[in-house]
Amino acid sequence: MSRSIDIVFIGLAITSSWGNGHATTYRSLIKGLASHGHRVLFLERDLPWYAQNRDAPRLDYCETQLYSDAADLRARFGARVRAADAVIVGSYVKEGAEVCDWVLEESRGIRAFYDIDTPVTLSRLQSGTCEYLRADQIPQFDVMLSFTGGPTLERLEAEFGARRARALYCSVDLQQYRPEPVPQDIELGYMGTYSEDRQAGLEALLKEPARRLPSRRFVVAGAQYPEHLLWPRNVERIEHLPPRDHSLFYSRQRYTLNLTREQMRRAGFSPSVRLFEAAACGTAIISDDWPGLTELFSPREEILIAHDASEVVACLEEISNAERERIARAALERVVEQHSGARRALELEGILEMAQREVASSRARDADAPSKASRSCATM
């Protein structure tokens, strides 16, 4: 965009990364927007589990404000929402459907919904269990921003009536995620909050390889894993790692594992933020397979794909250090070029700019329609 704009985000969380990937996604994107001169206000509901684990209570590239509930949000931030050039509501916001109604009525700028969980959202909309968005709200937004690309964008427009559905993948802050000069003392690591539908993949692609290679060190970092889970003796558990420690963790790994939630895998084109962050740290990635992955990274050139434990073990034992390092460097170069926060901010700028033009044109046509109708009647 040729001018600085004011953007209001209403999202799940940016001040705490505990148990959610939304925070690092928002941080990278908004930091990129700030680097281009845009002003951002992020509104976040004050929830106890985030308040107890707030690793970024203040951010120097955007204003953050906490609110207690939807009524408090409306009472305190109505003027900011009305004055903003764009208002973006995120998925999983508490009382989200009510918040969306308010934004759709109150905002005078571009109104967008950013779905960081699109396949989950669409499934819940179909089952009637989505609490943060209603199907009838989708056509009212000027643009639906989706964490998932590919055929899901067509579904949003064809089945749910979205005016404009655009992919806005996660991204990585290259100042925070970078290779660290530390010994690589972890054979294979994984970082992710517990998810039941990822657990089978973790079992097959990390725990079973650890059993087959008992002399190697494996590490799983992430919150909310049930206490009853059993781990091989050579798998170390870390409950939570704040973002400031992520680069060090990835840099210590010879390989890192990327796993995708089941609904995201079925939909495809849903890269995890961890995928880009690990690559930015210069760590070779072994990933599960899903449609669209090969459009983001070239197999065997920039990423390794495994379908079972034997393929993971083959990567660990048969690929030379030189080949592993070459693959990691290639992935790093791809991320720097295409998946940085600054690059994603440029993409969002383009989406908002196009939406502004199209909305203005539509409003001009609507305003002109009555005058044309009056002239037509006058000539009858």
N, C-alpha and C positions, 0 to 999 in steps of 0.2 A: 504494500500500500504506500502511496506517496505521502500520507500524513499519519501522525500519531493518533491512535484511537483509544477510547476507554472501553475496557472489556470487564464484565462482571462474571465470574465463575461461581456457581453454587454446586459444590461437589462433596463427595463422601469425606475425604480427608486429604489435607496437604501437610498439616503440622505433625502428623504421626504416621510412620510407616509400619507400625506394629500390625501384623496379620493382614496386610492388604497391599496390593501392588499399585493402587490408584495414586498414592502419594508421590512415588518416584516418577510416574507418568506425568502427573500434573506439574511437578517441580521442573522437569526437563523442558516441557512445552512452554511453561510460563516464563522460565528463565530465558528461553529463546525469544519469546515475544518482547520481553523487556530489553533484550540486546538490540532489538529493532526499533526501540523508542516508544513502544506501546505501554499504556498504563493499565495495570490489572488489580482488581480487588477480588480476593478469594473469600467466599463466605462458607463457613464450615460449622456444622452442628456440634456443639460441645457435648461429647459423649464420654462416659467415664473410662472406658477401656483405652481410648485414645489419650485422654487427659493424663492417665497414669503412665503413659509411654510416649510422651511428646518429645521427639528428638529434634524438631525444628519449630519451636514456638514462634520464632520471628525469622522472616526471610527478607534479605535486602533487595530483592528484585520484584517484590510485589507486596501489597498491603493485605494482611489477613485479619479477618474478624470472625469471632465465634458468636453463635446465637443459640438460644435454649430450645426453641421449638418454632413451628411455622408462624405462629402468631407474633412471636418476638421478631422473626425475620421480616414480616410485613411491616411491623410498627417502626422498626429502626432503619430499614434499608430501602424503603419505597422510593425515595428521592434518587438514590444512587442507581437503582434499576431503571427508573424512567429516563435518567440522563445519559445512560450508557449507550455507546454505539452498537454494542452487541452484548447479549446476556446468554450464557451457556450453562445449562443445567446438566449435571452428570448423573449417571446411573447409580443405583443403590443409596440415594439420598433418603433419609428418614422423612416420612410424610411427603415423599417425592411427588406423588400425583397432585397433591394439594399445592405444592410449591410450583409445579408446572402450570396449573391453572392460573395461579397468581402472576407468574412471569408472562404467560401468554396474554393476559389482560392488561398488565401494568407496563410492560416494556414498549418503548417507542422505537427501538433500534432493531437490529437483526436478532431473532429469537432462535436459538439452536439447542439441540439436545445432544450431548456427547455420551454415547453408549460404550463404555469400556467393557461391557459384558454382553454384547449383542446377541449371540446365540442363546444365552441363558434368558435374556429378556424376551426374545421372540417365543421361546418355549413357554415361558410363564404367561405371556399374553394369550397364547392359544389355550392354556389350561385355566385361565382366569385367576392366577395366583401372583401376578406381578403387583407389588405394592408401591412402586416408585414411578410407574408410567401406565397410562391407559391407552388402549389402541386408538380411541377417538382423538387423542391429543397429537398423535404422530402427524396427521395431515395439517395441523395448525402451526407446527414449527416451520420456520423458513428453510431450515436445513437440518437434516439428521446426520450427525457425525458418528462414524462407526469405527470401533476398534477392529472390526472384521471387514475385509474387503470381499472381492470376488462375487459369487452368485448371491450372497446375502444382501448386497446393495440392490440388486434387482428385486429381491423379495420385499424389501422395505418399500419400494416404490409400487410394485405391481400388486402385492397382497395387502399392504398396510396403508397405502395411499400417501407415502412420503412425497413431498414436493421435490425435494432434492436429497438424495442419499449419497454421501461422500465418505470414502475411507480416510481415517486419520489414525494411522498406526501409532503405537507408543514410540518413544525415542529415548536417547541417552544423552546425559550431560557429560560431554567429553572432558570437561575440567575436573569432574569428580571421578569418572571411570576411566582409568588409564593403566597401562602396565606398570607394575611395581617391581623394583629390583630385589626380589626375595627368593630364597630357595623354593623349589617346587617339591614340597614334601607330602602332597596329597595326590594319590593316583587318580582318583575320580571323586568329584564332589557334586553336590546338588543343593540348590537353595530354593525353597518355596514353602509357603504355608501349607499345612496339611489340607488335603482335599481327598475325599473318599474316591472320587473318580480318577485321581492320579495315582492312587496307591498301588494298583495292579502294575502300572508302568514302573513305579519305583521298585517294586518287588522284583520284576523281571530284568530291569536294566541297570540296577545298582546292587540290591541286596544279594541276588543270585550270583552276579560276577564277584562280589566280595567273598561269598562262600567258596567259589572256585579258586580264588586267589588269596588265600588266608594270610600270606606274608605282606600283602599290599595294604595301604591305608586308604580308607574311604570316609567321607564326611557328609552328613546331611544336616543342613541348617534351616530352621524354620519353626514357626510357632504352631501350637494347637494340635500336636501329634498326641494321640491317645496313649495313656500310660501303659496300656496292656500290650502294645506292639512289642514284638521281640526283634532284636537287632543282632546280626553277626558280631562276633567279638571285635572284628577289625573295622567296624563302622562306628565312627564317633558322632555323637549327637550334640548340636549346638541349638539352644532354644530360640534365640533371636539374634540377628546381626543388624545393627543400625546401618544406614547407608554409608556413613563415614568409614565403615570397616569392609565394605563390599569389595573394593578394588584389591585390598590385601588378600581377602579370602579367594577371589578368583585367580589372582596372580600366583598363589601357592599351589594351584591345581595343574597337573599335567593335562587333564581333561576335565571338562564340566559337563554335566548331563542336563539337557533341556527336556522337560515334560509338559504336555499340554492337556488341559481338562477335556473330558470326553466330548462335551457339546462343541467346544472349540475345534477339536480334531475333526469331528463330523462336518462342521461347516467349512473348515479350511480357512486359509488366508487370515489367521488369527495369531500373529507372532506375539510371544510373551515379551514383556520388557526385559526379563532376565536374559533372553536370547541376545539382545543388542548390548546389554551391559557386560555380559561375559566376553563377547567379541571385542568390545572396546578395551577390555583389559588384556587383550592379546592371548586369551586362553582358547585352546582348541575345543570345539563343541561336538558332543555326540547327542543327537536329537532323535526323538521319536518321529514318525513319519506322518505327514498330513498334507492335503491338497494346498498348493500355494507356497509351500516351503521352498521349493526349487526356484520360485520366482524371486525370492529374497536372497538366497545363498546357493551357489553352485555345489552340488554334491561332489565329494572327494576333492574339490578344489578349494572350497571355503567352509565346508561343514561335512561332518560324517553322520550318516543316518543308520540307526540300528533298529531291528525289529524284535530281537530276542537277546538273551544273555550271551549266547555263543558269538554273536556279531559284536557285542560290546567287548568281550574278552579278546576277540581277534584284533580289534582296534588297539587295545591296551598292550598286547604282546607282539603284534606283527608290524606295526607302523613304526618306522625309525623316528628318532628324535628330530632329525632334519626335516623329514616329511611333515611331522606334526607341527613343527614351528612354521613351516611354509604355509600350511593350511590356516594356522592361527593368524599369520600376518595378512593373508588375503582377506579373511573375514574382517579384521580390523580396518583394512583399507575400504572395504565395502560399507562398513558402518560409518566411518568418518565422512564418506562421500554422500551417503543416502539416508542415514538414520540418526543424525544428531538432532538435538533439541532446536538448534537454529534452523536446520533444514525443515523440520516439521512445522516450526512457526511460520516459515515462508509459505508452506502448503496451506496452513490455516488462513493466513492473510489472503491468499488467492481465492479460497473458498468463500470467505466473508465478503470480499470485494465483488465477486461475481453475484453472490446472493443480494448484495446491496443494489447492484445495477438492475437485476431482474425484478426485485421487489419495487424499486422506484418506477421502472417501466410499467409494471402491472398496475400500480397505483395511478399512474398518469393515464393509462387507458381507461381505468374505472372512472376517473374524474371526468374524462372527456366523453364518456358514453352518454350521460344525461344531456349534455349540450347538443350532441348529435341527434339524440332522440327529439329534443325540443325543436331543432331546426327542421327535422323531418316532418313533425306534426304541423309546423307553421306553413309548410308548402302544400299541405293537403287541402 
